[in-house]
Amino acid sequence: MNRRRLDEMQVQKRSVIGSQTFIMLLYLLLLDILLNGFGFKWVGYPENVLLILTLCSGVYALRLILANAVVGPAAKSERLLLKAVLTVLPVIAVSAAAAFWVKDARFGIGEPQGDISTLLLFITSGAALFIAAAAFAVKMIQTRNEE
Amino acid sequence: MGKNLKLKAARAAKDMSQKDLADAVGVTRQTINAIENGDYNPTIKLCTAICRVLGKTLNDLFWEEDQNE
């Protein structure tokens, strides 16, 4: 068997989690459209979709981590924590740089929103990072205890 | 699906841990654990791989007697 890939149980779990998350995404988008139709606007236009996508991606990633369906059998001995840190750090650096360079840019002719969307997006991404780190730590401890 | 005690016994007889068996057949330790606990139904390909490593037949490890008989 090819040890670089996920094993059969991991593939099966990933498939189930993926389809369930897709259904969740669909229902959340429909709910958002429904709320908008009734005149209830919880967040502005692009942010609502982005928040729903972020939520679903976060749930998908978390469930994959908790179901141990992220890396295949051969990857266990590699330095996963180092890889994760090396991936996350450039992302944070690029995000910070982008935020710094475009903070004064004006892309539209409308007046600035001034609502809580930016804060919501910031909190969401921060919470997602924190939850992912916590889930990773819990998983590592569980694996150590089981062995 | 009940626990697969025959697999557990055969593995213990060979003095192998779940990790050893998992490494030998190319799956994660969690998959072997799930098979032993009856939480996962493996494919025939994985069953034969496990049988080869443990030196047993499919009947020895995976055949369940019908409770109605």
Backbone of each chain as ProteinMPNN parsed JSONL, in Angstrom:
{"seq_chain_A": "MNRRRLDEMQVQKRSVIGSQTFIMLLYLLLLDILLNGFGFKWVGYPENVLLILTLCSGVYALRLILANAVVGPAAKSERLLLKAVLTVLPVIAVSAAAAFWVKDARFGIGEPQGDISTLLLFITSGAALFIAAAAFAVKMIQTRNEE", "coords_chain_A": {"N_chain_A": [[0.84, -1.212, 0.0], [0.39, 2.273, -0.65], [2.117, 4.34, 1.34], [2.331, 7.031, 1.535], [-0.031, 8.233, 1.052], [-3.394, 8.866, 2.312], [-4.874, 6.39, 4.456], [-7.375, 3.773, 3.916], [-9.523, 4.067, 5.756], [-9.212, 6.687, 6.566], [-9.649, 8.034, 4.159], [-12.318, 7.405, 3.748], [-13.526, 8.636, 5.979], [-12.853, 11.292, 5.465], [-14.264, 11.77, 3.171], [-16.929, 11.521, 4.055], [-17.048, 13.595, 5.966], [-16.511, 15.766, 4.304], [-18.751, 15.808, 2.551], [-20.81, 16.253, 4.38], [-20.081, 18.758, 5.366], [-20.326, 20.271, 3.071], [-23.09, 20.196, 2.647], [-23.845, 21.596, 4.92], [-22.752, 24.098, 4.339], [-24.299, 24.798, 2.137], [-26.89, 24.963, 3.29], [-26.472, 27.031, 5.134], [-25.897, 29.189, 3.445], [-28.317, 29.359, 2.076], [-29.982, 29.999, 4.215], [-28.955, 32.477, 4.845], [-29.647, 33.907, 2.555], [-32.4, 33.768, 2.803], [-32.805, 35.197, 5.202], [-31.912, 37.692, 4.361], [-33.847, 38.178, 2.471], [-36.054, 38.59, 4.072], [-35.423, 40.98, 5.079], [-33.627, 41.166, 7.124], [-30.484, 42.07, 7.905], [-27.577, 40.871, 8.782], [-24.778, 41.117, 8.427], [-22.75, 43.002, 6.104], [-22.637, 42.711, 2.387], [-20.196, 41.295, 0.969], [-18.952, 40.238, 3.17], [-20.676, 38.539, 4.585], [-20.871, 36.188, 3.054], [-18.202, 35.468, 3.031], [-17.752, 35.036, 5.748], [-19.444, 32.846, 6.233], [-18.269, 30.951, 4.547], [-15.753, 30.805, 5.763], [-16.449, 29.809, 8.263], [-17.485, 27.272, 7.579], [-15.232, 26.119, 6.364], [-13.535, 26.103, 8.545], [-14.883, 24.366, 10.3], [-14.731, 22.064, 8.76], [-11.929, 21.656, 8.636], [-11.342, 21.328, 11.357], [-12.858, 19.045, 12.027], [-11.602, 17.189, 10.421], [-9.07, 17.097, 11.59], [-9.719, 16.15, 14.156], [-10.717, 13.676, 13.455], [-8.519, 12.398, 12.641], [-7.753, 12.465, 9.929], [-5.995, 13.817, 8.302], [-3.243, 13.579, 7.637], [-1.325, 10.993, 6.065], [-0.261, 7.56, 6.9], [2.577, 7.463, 6.669], [3.47, 9.976, 7.14], [3.547, 10.448, 9.794], [5.908, 10.333, 11.229], [7.254, 12.537, 10.445], [8.181, 16.027, 10.846], [5.611, 17.447, 11.896], [4.622, 19.576, 13.398], [6.518, 21.545, 13.038], [6.243, 21.938, 10.305], [3.632, 22.938, 10.249], [3.944, 25.339, 11.654], [5.748, 26.641, 9.978], [4.11, 27.013, 7.84], [2.007, 28.572, 8.785], [3.192, 30.922, 9.767], [4.295, 32.436, 7.457], [1.818, 32.985, 6.275], [0.546, 34.639, 8.148], [2.364, 36.744, 8.103], [2.145, 37.639, 5.432], [-0.551, 38.366, 5.423], [-0.553, 40.43, 7.319], [1.146, 42.238, 6.035], [-0.349, 42.776, 3.737], [-2.613, 43.948, 4.876], [-1.429, 46.207, 5.935], [-0.5, 47.589, 3.64], [-2.807, 48.089, 2.155], [-4.453, 49.541, 3.73], [-5.174, 52.212, 3.529], [-6.276, 52.33, 1.089], [-8.749, 52.991, -1.42], [-11.291, 51.311, -2.778], [-13.817, 51.445, -3.803], [-16.622, 53.514, -4.858], [-18.443, 54.104, -3.027], [-19.282, 55.22, 0.287], [-17.186, 54.554, 3.158], [-17.898, 51.566, 4.984], [-17.833, 51.188, 7.829], [-18.895, 49.463, 9.665], [-19.277, 46.529, 11.763], [-18.03, 44.558, 10.39], [-15.306, 44.199, 9.701], [-14.139, 43.811, 12.18], [-15.482, 41.493, 12.934], [-14.529, 39.679, 11.019], [-11.855, 39.637, 11.695], [-11.942, 38.622, 14.314], [-13.075, 36.132, 13.774], [-11.1, 34.846, 12.176], [-9.004, 34.804, 13.988], [-10.11, 33.266, 16.079], [-10.491, 30.882, 14.699], [-7.87, 30.092, 14.131], [-6.952, 29.723, 16.753], [-8.645, 27.659, 17.684], [-7.954, 25.629, 15.9], [-5.291, 25.205, 16.616], [-5.64, 24.377, 19.26], [-7.118, 22.02, 18.88], [-5.248, 20.505, 17.514], [-3.3, 20.208, 19.483], [-4.735, 18.787, 21.449], [-5.23, 16.463, 20.042], [-2.656, 15.472, 19.716], [-1.979, 14.919, 22.373], [-3.906, 12.99, 22.995], [-3.178, 10.919, 21.239], [-0.678, 10.299, 22.246], [-1.371, 9.363, 24.788], [-2.896, 7.114, 24.123], [-1.007, 5.453, 23.012]], "CA_chain_A": [[0.0, 0.0, 0.0], [1.154, 3.51, -0.714], [2.057, 4.912, 2.68], [2.329, 8.494, 1.503], [-1.418, 8.689, 0.972], [-4.26, 8.517, 3.445], [-5.331, 5.004, 4.35], [-8.774, 3.668, 3.463], [-10.461, 4.611, 6.734], [-9.078, 8.144, 6.524], [-10.324, 8.503, 2.94], [-13.759, 7.286, 3.975], [-13.926, 9.684, 6.923], [-12.713, 12.584, 4.8], [-15.369, 11.877, 2.223], [-18.166, 11.761, 4.822], [-16.968, 14.938, 6.552], [-16.606, 16.726, 3.197], [-20.12, 15.942, 2.057], [-21.626, 16.884, 5.428], [-19.747, 20.183, 5.429], [-20.895, 20.899, 1.884], [-24.525, 20.385, 2.916], [-23.945, 22.67, 5.91], [-22.491, 25.345, 3.607], [-25.474, 25.075, 1.313], [-27.99, 25.395, 4.156], [-26.158, 28.342, 5.718], [-26.067, 30.197, 2.389], [-29.762, 29.51, 1.845], [-30.518, 30.708, 5.382], [-28.535, 33.873, 4.694], [-30.498, 34.499, 1.511], [-33.744, 33.873, 3.384], [-32.799, 36.324, 6.156], [-31.836, 38.918, 3.567], [-35.154, 38.351, 1.842], [-36.978, 39.134, 5.08], [-34.965, 42.313, 5.47], [-32.699, 41.13, 8.256], [-29.117, 42.073, 7.383], [-26.686, 40.713, 9.941], [-23.498, 41.69, 8.011], [-22.795, 43.473, 4.719], [-22.618, 41.668, 1.371], [-19.189, 40.231, 0.75], [-18.504, 39.648, 4.434], [-21.539, 37.433, 5.025], [-20.466, 34.975, 2.335], [-16.857, 35.121, 3.498], [-17.864, 34.472, 7.095], [-20.038, 31.509, 6.143], [-17.235, 30.079, 3.978], [-14.716, 30.606, 6.781], [-17.007, 28.924, 9.286], [-17.565, 25.899, 7.059], [-13.862, 25.615, 6.195], [-13.021, 25.842, 9.892], [-15.517, 23.135, 10.79], [-14.163, 20.962, 7.965], [-10.546, 21.42, 9.077], [-11.372, 20.805, 12.73], [-13.353, 17.663, 12.042], [-10.55, 16.346, 9.828], [-8.015, 16.922, 12.592], [-10.219, 15.289, 15.225], [-10.926, 12.32, 12.939], [-7.203, 11.914, 12.218], [-7.808, 12.225, 8.483], [-5.257, 14.911, 7.658], [-2.004, 13.074, 7.049], [-1.277, 9.545, 5.917], [0.555, 6.829, 7.878], [4.019, 7.707, 6.573], [3.801, 11.341, 7.546], [3.507, 10.579, 11.242], [7.223, 10.52, 11.825], [7.832, 13.798, 10.019], [7.995, 17.115, 11.812], [4.358, 18.089, 11.51], [4.472, 20.858, 14.093], [7.411, 22.483, 12.35], [5.612, 22.243, 9.019], [2.47, 23.787, 10.506], [4.432, 26.669, 12.024], [6.334, 27.241, 8.778], [3.024, 27.398, 6.935], [1.172, 29.623, 9.381], [3.946, 32.17, 9.912], [4.241, 33.246, 6.24], [0.443, 33.44, 6.039], [0.32, 35.792, 9.024], [3.201, 37.842, 7.61], [1.548, 38.168, 4.196], [-1.805, 39.038, 5.788], [-0.212, 41.696, 7.973], [1.684, 43.136, 5.005], [-1.47, 43.196, 2.885], [-3.441, 44.869, 5.654], [-0.673, 47.456, 6.068], [-0.401, 48.295, 2.362], [-4.101, 48.485, 1.575], [-5.335, 50.114, 4.76], [-5.677, 53.516, 3.104], [-6.756, 52.265, -0.294], [-10.191, 53.128, -1.63], [-11.588, 50.496, -3.958], [-15.165, 51.684, -4.309], [-17.017, 54.91, -4.817], [-19.345, 54.277, -1.897], [-18.61, 55.639, 1.511], [-16.749, 53.398, 3.952], [-18.999, 50.927, 5.714], [-17.754, 51.563, 9.238], [-19.655, 48.552, 10.517], [-18.468, 45.594, 12.557], [-17.594, 43.449, 9.54], [-13.859, 44.001, 9.814], [-13.886, 43.23, 13.5], [-15.994, 40.121, 12.902], [-13.6, 38.868, 10.225], [-10.629, 39.507, 12.478], [-12.209, 37.698, 15.422], [-13.305, 34.802, 13.209], [-9.843, 34.206, 11.784], [-8.247, 34.554, 15.212], [-10.721, 32.13, 16.771], [-10.233, 29.672, 13.906], [-6.468, 29.702, 14.367], [-6.851, 29.239, 18.132], [-9.325, 26.366, 17.785], [-7.159, 24.644, 15.165], [-4.113, 24.904, 17.439], [-6.097, 23.601, 20.42], [-7.484, 20.681, 18.409], [-3.99, 19.822, 17.186], [-2.658, 19.862, 20.754], [-5.537, 17.733, 22.074], [-5.018, 15.249, 19.256], [-1.315, 14.962, 20.024], [-2.015, 14.352, 23.724], [-4.708, 11.762, 22.919], [-2.371, 9.894, 20.568], [0.384, 9.905, 23.172], [-1.987, 8.571, 25.856], [-3.34, 5.822, 23.588], [0.167, 4.616, 22.788]], "C_chain_A": [[0.868, 1.253, 0.0], [1.023, 4.265, 0.607], [2.044, 6.429, 2.688], [0.902, 9.037, 1.524], [-2.167, 8.362, 2.257], [-4.657, 7.055, 3.323], [-6.838, 4.985, 4.105], [-9.778, 4.235, 4.462], [-10.413, 6.145, 6.729], [-9.788, 8.718, 5.302], [-11.834, 8.491, 3.129], [-14.263, 8.402, 4.899], [-13.908, 11.049, 6.263], [-13.88, 12.823, 3.847], [-16.68, 12.203, 2.945], [-18.181, 13.19, 5.368], [-17.127, 15.999, 5.467], [-18.025, 16.91, 2.721], [-21.019, 16.592, 3.104], [-21.35, 18.388, 5.515], [-20.331, 20.931, 4.233], [-22.39, 21.168, 2.068], [-24.722, 21.533, 3.91], [-23.75, 24.031, 5.236], [-23.713, 25.761, 2.799], [-26.622, 25.622, 2.163], [-27.725, 26.778, 4.753], [-26.325, 29.461, 4.679], [-27.549, 30.435, 2.095], [-30.415, 30.292, 2.988], [-30.182, 32.198, 5.295], [-29.39, 34.594, 3.662], [-31.903, 34.736, 2.058], [-33.831, 35.067, 4.334], [-32.753, 37.649, 5.423], [-33.169, 39.24, 2.922], [-36.177, 38.939, 2.788], [-36.529, 40.486, 5.615], [-34.027, 42.339, 6.652], [-31.277, 41.012, 7.721], [-28.152, 42.027, 8.552], [-25.297, 41.252, 9.659], [-23.641, 42.106, 6.549], [-22.502, 42.371, 3.715], [-21.358, 40.798, 1.287], [-18.824, 39.516, 2.041], [-19.381, 38.467, 4.872], [-21.136, 36.116, 4.357], [-19.106, 34.506, 2.842], [-16.904, 34.475, 4.884], [-18.436, 33.054, 7.07], [-19.011, 30.515, 5.589], [-16.151, 29.77, 5.004], [-15.194, 29.638, 7.856], [-17.004, 27.472, 8.811], [-16.169, 25.311, 6.867], [-13.262, 25.259, 7.545], [-13.574, 24.552, 10.467], [-14.923, 21.924, 10.073], [-12.757, 20.621, 8.465], [-10.514, 20.797, 10.471], [-11.802, 19.343, 12.775], [-12.326, 16.708, 11.433], [-9.447, 16.07, 10.847], [-8.484, 15.947, 13.667], [-10.437, 13.845, 14.76], [-9.623, 11.699, 12.459], [-7.177, 11.584, 10.728], [-7.076, 13.331, 7.725], [-4.014, 14.398, 6.948], [-2.011, 11.544, 7.038], [-0.339, 8.887, 6.919], [2.035, 7.207, 7.845], [4.414, 9.061, 7.106], [3.898, 11.495, 9.047], [4.875, 10.914, 11.84], [7.854, 11.85, 11.418], [7.51, 14.905, 11.016], [6.759, 17.934, 11.437], [4.208, 19.467, 12.135], [5.312, 21.927, 13.398], [6.803, 22.907, 11.013], [4.443, 23.209, 9.206], [2.913, 25.215, 10.822], [4.999, 27.378, 10.793], [5.272, 27.638, 7.756], [2.266, 28.597, 7.474], [1.914, 30.961, 9.441], [3.963, 33.017, 8.633], [2.846, 33.785, 5.95], [0.147, 34.678, 6.875], [1.113, 36.996, 8.523], [2.6, 38.482, 6.364], [0.253, 38.915, 4.51], [-1.533, 40.398, 6.416], [0.3, 42.704, 6.955], [0.569, 43.668, 4.117], [-2.334, 44.216, 3.608], [-2.756, 46.233, 5.777], [-0.698, 48.259, 4.765], [-1.743, 48.78, 1.838], [-5.004, 49.209, 2.576], [-5.929, 51.465, 4.34], [-6.265, 53.495, 1.697], [-8.274, 52.42, -0.344], [-10.532, 52.38, -2.915], [-12.969, 50.805, -4.543], [-15.511, 53.155, -4.235], [-17.958, 55.178, -3.645], [-18.571, 54.713, -0.666], [-18.221, 54.41, 2.339], [-17.885, 52.873, 4.83], [-19.001, 51.333, 7.192], [-18.534, 50.645, 10.15], [-18.715, 47.579, 11.235], [-17.895, 44.462, 11.711], [-16.116, 43.143, 9.708], [-13.512, 43.323, 11.133], [-14.315, 41.764, 13.54], [-15.03, 39.2, 12.165], [-12.318, 38.607, 11.013], [-10.807, 38.482, 13.598], [-12.383, 36.273, 14.907], [-11.992, 34.113, 12.87], [-8.988, 33.892, 13.008], [-8.776, 33.342, 15.958], [-10.444, 30.833, 16.027], [-8.815, 29.169, 14.126], [-6.306, 29.086, 15.759], [-7.461, 27.84, 18.268], [-8.511, 25.28, 17.081], [-5.936, 24.235, 15.982], [-4.502, 24.035, 18.634], [-6.432, 22.171, 20.019], [-6.238, 19.862, 18.102], [-3.305, 19.346, 18.466], [-3.393, 18.708, 21.437], [-5.301, 16.402, 21.373], [-3.659, 14.619, 19.582], [-1.301, 14.281, 21.395], [-2.777, 13.024, 23.727], [-3.886, 10.632, 22.317], [-1.29, 9.378, 21.503], [-0.175, 9.003, 24.274], [-2.391, 7.181, 25.375], [-2.166, 4.878, 23.402], [0.724, 4.14, 24.12]], "O_chain_A": [[1.95, 1.272, 0.586], [-0.05, 4.764, 0.946], [1.779, 7.048, 3.719], [0.662, 10.163, 1.961], [-1.657, 7.687, 3.151], [-4.766, 6.532, 2.214], [-7.493, 6.027, 4.088], [-10.782, 4.823, 4.058], [-11.44, 6.81, 6.869], [-10.446, 9.755, 5.388], [-12.536, 9.421, 2.734], [-15.29, 9.028, 4.634], [-14.81, 11.863, 6.46], [-14.405, 13.931, 3.74], [-17.446, 13.057, 2.499], [-19.178, 13.903, 5.253], [-17.795, 17.011, 5.678], [-18.468, 18.038, 2.507], [-21.893, 17.389, 2.763], [-22.265, 19.187, 5.713], [-20.772, 22.074, 4.357], [-22.891, 22.228, 1.693], [-25.642, 22.338, 3.767], [-24.474, 24.986, 5.515], [-24.103, 26.929, 2.786], [-27.25, 26.618, 1.804], [-28.638, 27.597, 4.866], [-26.828, 30.54, 4.993], [-27.976, 31.571, 1.89], [-31.283, 31.135, 2.763], [-30.999, 33.058, 5.623], [-29.804, 35.736, 3.863], [-32.514, 35.774, 1.806], [-34.784, 35.845, 4.291], [-33.44, 38.604, 5.786], [-33.575, 40.398, 2.832], [-37.06, 39.692, 2.375], [-37.17, 41.064, 6.493], [-33.665, 43.411, 7.137], [-30.903, 39.986, 7.154], [-27.937, 43.031, 9.231], [-24.673, 41.803, 10.565], [-24.531, 41.633, 5.842], [-22.165, 41.249, 4.091], [-21.475, 39.597, 1.533], [-18.438, 38.347, 2.029], [-18.883, 37.508, 5.462], [-21.068, 35.071, 5.004], [-18.882, 33.315, 3.055], [-16.198, 33.505, 5.159], [-17.97, 32.173, 7.793], [-18.888, 29.394, 6.08], [-15.684, 28.636, 5.11], [-14.451, 28.764, 8.301], [-16.583, 26.566, 9.531], [-15.942, 24.139, 7.169], [-12.571, 24.25, 7.684], [-12.843, 23.747, 11.044], [-14.648, 20.895, 10.69], [-12.433, 19.455, 8.69], [-9.756, 19.862, 10.73], [-11.199, 18.518, 13.463], [-12.193, 15.564, 11.87], [-8.953, 14.947, 10.951], [-7.753, 15.033, 14.049], [-10.356, 12.91, 15.556], [-9.625, 10.588, 11.927], [-6.646, 10.552, 10.32], [-7.493, 13.729, 6.637], [-3.763, 14.743, 5.793], [-2.622, 10.9, 7.89], [0.31, 9.578, 7.704], [2.678, 7.263, 8.893], [5.567, 9.274, 7.484], [4.287, 12.556, 9.535], [4.987, 11.664, 12.81], [8.874, 12.25, 11.98], [6.678, 14.739, 11.908], [6.847, 18.96, 10.762], [3.733, 20.405, 11.496], [4.869, 23.058, 13.199], [6.843, 24.08, 10.642], [4.275, 24.16, 8.443], [2.334, 26.179, 10.322], [4.76, 28.568, 10.589], [5.51, 28.498, 6.908], [1.923, 29.519, 6.733], [1.323, 32.012, 9.191], [3.674, 34.211, 8.702], [2.696, 34.897, 5.444], [-0.43, 35.648, 6.382], [0.613, 38.121, 8.514], [2.548, 39.707, 6.247], [-0.013, 39.971, 3.935], [-2.19, 41.389, 6.094], [-0.061, 43.88, 6.999], [0.537, 44.852, 3.783], [-2.738, 45.224, 3.028], [-3.409, 47.276, 5.729], [-0.895, 49.474, 4.788], [-1.799, 49.793, 1.141], [-6.177, 49.457, 2.298], [-7.038, 51.818, 4.741], [-6.699, 54.525, 1.182], [-8.983, 52.025, 0.581], [-10.11, 52.771, -4.003], [-13.241, 50.445, -5.689], [-14.79, 53.947, -3.629], [-18.237, 56.33, -3.311], [-17.349, 54.583, -0.605], [-18.851, 53.357, 2.233], [-18.708, 53.632, 5.342], [-20.02, 51.76, 7.733], [-18.812, 51.002, 11.294], [-17.505, 47.798, 11.296], [-17.335, 43.509, 12.252], [-15.717, 41.986, 9.841], [-12.706, 42.395, 11.188], [-13.621, 40.911, 14.094], [-14.745, 38.091, 12.615], [-11.774, 37.503, 10.996], [-9.966, 37.609, 13.811], [-11.901, 35.321, 15.522], [-11.78, 32.953, 13.221], [-8.331, 32.853, 13.067], [-8.007, 32.495, 16.414], [-10.19, 29.801, 16.647], [-8.588, 27.97, 14.286], [-5.626, 28.075, 15.932], [-6.873, 26.953, 18.886], [-8.385, 24.162, 17.58], [-5.585, 23.056, 16.034], [-3.799, 23.086, 18.982], [-6.08, 21.223, 20.721], [-6.183, 18.668, 18.396], [-2.793, 18.228, 18.528], [-2.77, 17.772, 21.939], [-5.188, 15.356, 22.012], [-3.535, 13.401, 19.706], [-0.702, 13.219, 21.569], [-2.36, 12.06, 24.368], [-3.897, 9.512, 22.829], [-1.015, 8.179, 21.553], [0.448, 8.011, 24.653], [-2.254, 6.196, 26.101], [-2.288, 3.669, 23.6], [1.721, 3.418, 24.15]]}, "seq_chain_B": "MGKNLKLKAARAAKDMSQKDLADAVGVTRQTINAIENGDYNPTIKLCTAICRVLGKTLNDLFWEEDQNE", "coords_chain_B": {"N_chain_B": [[-21.776, -4.317, 14.795], [-19.462, -6.36, 16.333], [-16.671, -6.508, 18.677], [-13.456, -7.332, 17.346], [-12.048, -9.803, 18.526], [-10.525, -11.921, 17.783], [-8.648, -11.001, 15.998], [-7.23, -9.315, 17.665], [-6.182, -11.164, 19.469], [-4.587, -12.729, 17.771], [-2.715, -10.861, 16.984], [-1.537, -10.248, 19.429], [-0.443, -12.723, 19.967], [1.605, -12.813, 18.17], [3.193, -11.033, 19.31], [2.98, -8.317, 18.702], [2.473, -4.813, 18.563], [-0.317, -2.513, 18.169], [0.658, -0.467, 16.631], [2.885, -1.624, 15.388], [1.659, -3.537, 13.742], [0.113, -1.845, 12.191], [2.079, -0.361, 10.853], [3.202, -2.411, 9.393], [1.209, -3.118, 7.585], [0.655, -0.759, 6.357], [-1.141, 1.245, 7.237], [-2.809, 3.628, 9.449], [-2.338, 3.632, 13.042], [-4.71, 4.113, 14.326], [-6.589, 3.087, 12.589], [-6.229, 0.294, 12.76], [-6.914, 0.017, 15.432], [-9.608, 0.789, 15.3], [-10.637, -1.28, 13.754], [-10.249, -3.481, 15.435], [-11.914, -2.764, 17.512], [-14.318, -2.927, 16.326], [-15.359, -0.737, 15.061], [-14.86, -0.047, 12.486], [-15.23, -1.275, 9.205], [-13.139, -3.136, 7.416], [-11.689, -3.136, 4.043], [-11.49, -5.861, 1.683], [-8.96, -5.99, 0.699], [-7.337, -4.827, 2.666], [-7.9, -6.601, 4.726], [-6.744, -8.992, 3.759], [-4.092, -8.22, 3.679], [-3.557, -7.856, 6.398], [-3.971, -10.485, 7.276], [-1.863, -11.794, 5.965], [0.376, -10.674, 7.217], [0.0, -11.537, 9.845], [0.001, -14.228, 9.517], [-2.3, -15.763, 9.197], [-5.553, -17.017, 8.107], [-8.301, -15.594, 6.2], [-10.659, -16.633, 7.196], [-9.872, -17.35, 9.779], [-9.516, -14.898, 11.062], [-11.543, -13.052, 10.351], [-14.024, -14.219, 9.966], [-17.296, -14.391, 11.034], [-19.287, -16.242, 13.192], [-22.599, -17.177, 12.447], [-25.179, -15.974, 14.428], [-27.697, -16.998, 14.447], [-27.559, -19.602, 13.82]], "CA_chain_B": [[-20.511, -5.036, 14.575], [-18.799, -6.529, 17.62], [-15.212, -6.386, 18.697], [-12.742, -8.419, 16.688], [-11.083, -10.307, 19.519], [-9.612, -12.873, 17.129], [-7.537, -10.211, 15.457], [-6.44, -8.843, 18.804], [-5.459, -12.316, 20.006], [-3.544, -13.116, 16.81], [-1.671, -9.821, 17.055], [-0.832, -10.428, 20.704], [0.335, -13.962, 19.855], [2.816, -12.47, 17.412], [3.886, -10.017, 20.117], [3.01, -7.064, 17.933], [1.568, -3.756, 19.033], [-1.162, -1.995, 17.076], [1.523, 0.352, 15.783], [3.696, -2.535, 14.56], [0.801, -4.109, 12.708], [-0.269, -0.752, 11.29], [3.236, -0.073, 10.006], [3.436, -3.541, 8.485], [0.218, -3.156, 6.493], [0.606, 0.557, 5.717], [-2.268, 2.108, 7.638], [-2.541, 4.291, 10.724], [-2.651, 2.826, 14.221], [-6.127, 4.325, 14.632], [-7.39, 2.189, 11.738], [-6.166, -1.036, 13.377], [-7.701, 0.137, 16.659], [-11.032, 0.816, 14.932], [-11.016, -2.63, 13.296], [-10.329, -4.348, 16.619], [-13.076, -2.376, 18.326], [-15.54, -3.103, 15.54], [-15.871, 0.56, 14.615], [-14.601, 0.13, 11.06], [-15.3, -2.496, 8.418], [-12.058, -2.959, 6.422], [-11.871, -3.732, 2.714], [-10.882, -7.196, 1.559], [-7.534, -5.769, 0.451], [-6.685, -4.622, 3.964], [-8.037, -7.857, 5.472], [-5.733, -9.957, 3.289], [-2.775, -7.717, 4.11], [-3.428, -8.17, 7.836], [-3.831, -11.943, 7.395], [-0.506, -12.173, 5.541], [1.338, -10.272, 8.257], [-0.198, -12.342, 11.057], [0.1, -15.646, 9.187], [-3.615, -16.395, 9.403], [-6.43, -16.934, 6.94], [-9.444, -14.693, 6.396], [-11.592, -17.33, 8.096], [-9.364, -17.306, 11.157], [-9.583, -13.566, 11.685], [-12.682, -12.18, 10.043], [-15.302, -14.915, 9.805], [-18.128, -14.358, 12.235], [-20.318, -17.282, 13.191], [-23.962, -16.65, 12.445], [-25.772, -16.204, 15.752], [-28.982, -17.698, 14.31], [-27.351, -21.033, 13.563]], "C_chain_B": [[-19.759, -5.114, 15.915], [-17.297, -6.365, 17.52], [-14.568, -7.585, 18.008], [-11.639, -8.924, 17.627], [-10.089, -11.285, 18.902], [-8.398, -12.155, 16.555], [-6.607, -9.752, 16.581], [-5.582, -9.974, 19.365], [-4.314, -12.724, 19.079], [-2.39, -12.119, 16.837], [-0.844, -9.993, 18.326], [0.047, -11.678, 20.658], [1.642, -13.728, 19.105], [3.662, -11.419, 18.14], [4.054, -8.697, 19.352], [2.065, -6.056, 18.58], [0.697, -3.322, 17.852], [-0.318, -1.19, 16.093], [2.364, -0.524, 14.849], [2.866, -3.09, 13.405], [0.416, -3.039, 11.678], [0.873, -0.41, 10.334], [3.451, -1.171, 8.966], [2.451, -3.551, 7.318], [0.011, -1.787, 5.842], [-0.635, 1.368, 6.006], [-1.905, 2.789, 8.954], [-2.914, 3.349, 11.877], [-4.137, 2.936, 14.576], [-7.026, 3.394, 13.812], [-7.405, 0.772, 12.316], [-7.015, -1.048, 14.652], [-9.204, 0.086, 16.357], [-11.498, -0.556, 14.467], [-11.18, -3.551, 14.511], [-11.55, -4.036, 17.472], [-14.401, -2.53, 17.589], [-16.143, -1.802, 15.061], [-15.675, 0.78, 13.116], [-14.584, -1.227, 10.369], [-14.257, -2.408, 7.307], [-12.391, -3.591, 5.074], [-11.161, -5.084, 2.695], [-9.371, -7.069, 1.35], [-6.769, -5.613, 1.776], [-6.755, -5.897, 4.811], [-6.955, -8.846, 5.056], [-4.33, -9.513, 3.707], [-2.531, -8.051, 5.584], [-3.204, -9.669, 8.031], [-2.421, -12.388, 7.022], [0.508, -11.858, 6.638], [1.235, -11.175, 9.48], [-0.128, -13.849, 10.792], [-1.18, -16.404, 9.436], [-4.424, -16.312, 8.117], [-7.564, -15.949, 7.25], [-10.462, -15.315, 7.349], [-11.168, -17.21, 9.552], [-9.665, -15.968, 11.823], [-10.912, -12.84, 11.496], [-14.023, -12.903, 9.878], [-16.063, -14.888, 11.114], [-19.185, -15.436, 12.137], [-21.689, -16.64, 13.258], [-24.641, -16.982, 13.775], [-27.11, -16.964, 15.662], [-28.811, -19.203, 14.132], [-27.445, -21.839, 14.848]], "O_chain_B": [[-19.461, -4.097, 16.541], [-16.735, -6.121, 16.452], [-15.074, -8.705, 18.079], [-10.477, -8.527, 17.532], [-8.978, -11.468, 19.4], [-7.272, -12.648, 16.622], [-5.383, -9.795, 16.463], [-4.412, -9.777, 19.694], [-3.212, -13.027, 19.537], [-1.226, -12.503, 16.724], [0.383, -9.897, 18.304], [1.138, -11.702, 21.228], [2.655, -14.372, 19.38], [4.701, -10.981, 17.646], [5.112, -8.068, 19.364], [0.997, -6.413, 19.077], [0.934, -3.703, 16.706], [-0.545, -1.225, 14.884], [2.534, -0.207, 13.672], [3.304, -3.111, 12.254], [0.395, -3.288, 10.473], [0.649, -0.196, 9.142], [3.828, -0.907, 7.824], [2.802, -3.938, 6.203], [-0.737, -1.675, 4.871], [-1.131, 2.091, 5.143], [-0.829, 2.558, 9.506], [-3.691, 2.409, 11.71], [-4.742, 1.982, 15.063], [-8.084, 2.968, 14.275], [-8.452, 0.125, 12.361], [-7.742, -2.006, 14.914], [-9.969, -0.571, 17.062], [-12.627, -0.957, 14.751], [-12.147, -4.309, 14.594], [-12.144, -4.928, 18.078], [-15.47, -2.294, 18.153], [-17.317, -1.761, 14.692], [-16.264, 1.695, 12.541], [-14.01, -2.194, 10.87], [-14.464, -1.675, 6.34], [-13.256, -4.461, 4.975], [-10.35, -5.398, 3.567], [-8.601, -7.933, 1.772], [-5.7, -6.194, 1.967], [-5.806, -6.236, 5.518], [-6.321, -9.469, 5.908], [-3.486, -10.342, 4.048], [-1.439, -8.473, 5.965], [-2.369, -10.083, 8.835], [-1.846, -13.255, 7.681], [1.382, -12.668, 6.946], [2.246, -11.538, 10.081], [-0.191, -14.651, 11.724], [-1.149, -17.565, 9.845], [-4.04, -15.632, 7.165], [-7.758, -15.532, 8.392], [-11.049, -14.634, 8.19], [-11.994, -16.998, 10.44], [-10.024, -15.915, 12.999], [-11.353, -12.101, 12.376], [-15.049, -12.255, 9.67], [-15.558, -15.299, 12.159], [-19.892, -15.541, 11.135], [-21.919, -15.694, 14.013], [-24.669, -18.14, 14.191], [-27.595, -17.502, 16.657], [-29.759, -19.976, 14.268], [-27.296, -23.061, 14.823]]}, "name": "protein", "num_of_chains": 2, "seq": "MNRRRLDEMQVQKRSVIGSQTFIMLLYLLLLDILLNGFGFKWVGYPENVLLILTLCSGVYALRLILANAVVGPAAKSERLLLKAVLTVLPVIAVSAAAAFWVKDARFGIGEPQGDISTLLLFITSGAALFIAAAAFAVKMIQTRNEEMGKNLKLKAARAAKDMSQKDLADAVGVTRQTINAIENGDYNPTIKLCTAICRVLGKTLNDLFWEEDQNE"}
